[in-house]
Amino acid sequence: MKTTTAHAAAPVKPRGEYQRCGLSFQLTKGRKLGHHHGITPSGFSTGSRCPGVGLAPFVPVGA
């Protein structure tokens, strides 16, 4: 008979918004934006690395 063990939930990784893309991306350990591709104004991927990778995430005024 198999016994089931409760698995601990995976930790939620912090996310941040990049103002140029307007999307939320995973942050690195250094609280910088992780790797992601750029987004065109119509919402499609550019297929190349976004210039915001490695920068601090956008924080709205008053947040």
Backbone as JSON, one array per atom type, in Angstrom:
{
  "sequence": "MKTTTAHAAAPVKPRGEYQRCGLSFQLTKGRKLGHHHGITPSGFSTGSRCPGVGLAPFVPVGA",
  "N": [[0.84, -1.18, 0.0], [0.58, 2.15, -0.91], [1.71, 5.11, 0.64], [0.67, 8.43, 1.04], [2.37, 11.47, 0.98], [2.42, 14.72, 2.26], [3.29, 17.34, 0.23], [5.37, 20.12, 0.45], [4.35, 23.37, -0.42], [5.57, 25.0, -3.32], [7.83, 27.71, -3.08], [6.67, 31.03, -3.62], [7.82, 32.95, -6.22], [9.19, 36.21, -6.32], [7.74, 38.88, -8.25], [7.97, 41.47, -10.73], [7.1, 44.53, -12.38], [7.79, 45.66, -15.67], [8.13, 48.73, -17.05], [8.3, 49.42, -19.79], [7.41, 47.14, -21.21], [5.08, 46.64, -19.83], [4.3, 44.38, -18.53], [4.34, 41.71, -16.07], [7.17, 40.22, -14.61], [9.37, 37.57, -13.53], [11.54, 38.09, -10.77], [15.06, 38.3, -10.14], [17.45, 36.95, -7.74], [18.74, 39.22, -6.88], [16.77, 41.13, -6.92], [16.18, 42.18, -9.43], [14.9, 42.53, -12.8], [14.18, 39.5, -14.41], [15.26, 37.33, -17.16], [13.63, 37.96, -20.19], [11.71, 38.25, -23.23], [11.37, 41.02, -25.47], [8.38, 43.01, -26.02], [6.18, 43.88, -28.59], [4.29, 46.89, -29.49], [1.79, 45.92, -30.25], [1.54, 43.65, -28.78], [2.96, 41.31, -29.33], [5.74, 39.01, -29.14], [9.1, 40.11, -29.53], [11.15, 38.43, -29.98], [13.72, 38.83, -29.28], [16.06, 39.59, -26.65], [14.83, 41.59, -24.01], [15.51, 45.06, -23.37], [15.25, 45.74, -20.72], [16.07, 43.74, -19.01], [17.74, 42.83, -16.09], [17.48, 45.27, -14.86], [16.03, 47.35, -12.26], [12.63, 46.73, -11.16], [9.63, 48.45, -12.3], [8.01, 50.81, -10.24], [5.01, 52.13, -9.37], [4.14, 55.58, -8.62], [3.48, 56.33, -5.28], [2.99, 53.74, -4.54]],
  "CA": [[0.0, 0.0, 0.0], [1.34, 3.39, -0.96], [1.27, 6.19, 1.53], [0.85, 9.75, 0.43], [3.01, 12.46, 1.84], [2.06, 16.09, 1.89], [4.42, 18.08, -0.3], [5.35, 21.55, 0.78], [4.08, 24.2, -1.6], [6.76, 25.68, -3.84], [7.81, 29.13, -2.69], [6.25, 31.95, -4.68], [8.94, 33.8, -6.58], [8.73, 37.59, -6.47], [7.58, 39.37, -9.61], [7.99, 42.92, -10.86], [6.62, 45.03, -13.66], [8.7, 46.46, -16.48], [7.29, 49.79, -17.61], [8.3, 49.4, -21.26], [6.57, 46.03, -21.67], [3.8, 46.68, -19.14], [3.99, 43.04, -18.05], [4.98, 41.29, -14.84], [8.18, 39.2, -14.85], [10.04, 37.03, -12.35], [12.73, 38.83, -10.35], [16.22, 37.5, -9.75], [17.78, 37.06, -6.31], [19.15, 40.6, -6.64], [15.57, 41.96, -7.08], [16.2, 42.79, -10.76], [14.05, 41.8, -13.74], [14.78, 38.32, -15.01], [15.3, 37.24, -18.62], [12.38, 37.89, -20.95], [11.79, 38.83, -24.56], [10.64, 42.27, -25.63], [7.01, 42.93, -26.5], [5.83, 44.96, -29.51], [3.09, 47.61, -29.05], [0.59, 45.13, -30.51], [1.5, 42.55, -27.82], [3.69, 40.13, -29.78], [7.13, 38.92, -28.73], [10.06, 40.54, -30.53], [12.06, 37.32, -30.2], [15.05, 39.19, -28.79], [16.1, 39.94, -25.23], [14.32, 42.91, -23.68], [16.56, 45.9, -22.78], [15.01, 45.92, -19.28], [16.61, 42.62, -18.23], [18.81, 43.25, -15.18], [17.14, 46.55, -14.25], [15.04, 47.3, -11.18], [11.27, 46.79, -11.69], [8.89, 49.71, -12.23], [7.14, 50.94, -9.08], [4.19, 53.34, -9.55], [4.22, 56.59, -7.57], [2.52, 56.1, -4.2], [2.79, 52.31, -4.27]],
  "C": [[0.89, 1.25, 0.0], [0.79, 4.39, 0.03], [1.53, 7.51, 0.82], [1.49, 10.67, 1.44], [2.62, 13.84, 1.34], [3.33, 16.8, 1.43], [4.27, 19.55, 0.08], [5.13, 22.33, -0.51], [5.38, 24.89, -2.03], [6.7, 27.15, -3.45], [7.44, 30.01, -3.88], [7.42, 32.88, -4.96], [8.44, 35.22, -6.81], [8.7, 38.01, -7.94], [7.6, 40.88, -9.6], [7.57, 43.31, -12.26], [7.7, 45.84, -14.37], [7.85, 47.46, -17.24], [7.21, 49.73, -19.13], [7.38, 48.32, -21.81], [5.16, 46.11, -21.06], [3.37, 45.33, -18.61], [4.78, 42.73, -16.78], [5.94, 40.14, -15.14], [8.81, 38.77, -13.53], [11.29, 37.85, -12.05], [13.84, 37.86, -9.97], [16.45, 37.65, -8.25], [18.18, 38.48, -5.94], [18.01, 41.6, -6.82], [15.59, 42.76, -8.38], [15.32, 41.96, -11.68], [14.81, 40.66, -14.37], [14.7, 38.35, -16.53], [13.89, 37.15, -19.2], [12.6, 38.56, -22.3], [10.97, 40.11, -24.6], [9.25, 42.05, -26.22], [6.75, 44.13, -27.41], [4.58, 45.68, -28.99], [1.8, 46.82, -29.27], [0.52, 43.87, -29.63], [2.2, 41.28, -28.24], [5.13, 40.17, -29.31], [8.04, 39.37, -29.87], [11.04, 39.42, -30.86], [13.48, 37.63, -29.77], [14.95, 39.65, -27.34], [15.64, 41.38, -25.01], [15.43, 43.76, -23.06], [16.38, 46.12, -21.27], [15.54, 44.8, -18.41], [17.78, 43.12, -17.38], [18.57, 44.58, -14.52], [16.14, 46.34, -13.11], [13.63, 47.39, -11.77], [10.65, 48.17, -11.5], [7.99, 49.71, -11.0], [6.34, 52.23, -9.27], [4.34, 54.31, -8.36], [3.13, 56.32, -6.54], [2.28, 54.65, -3.89], [3.68, 51.83, -3.15]]
}
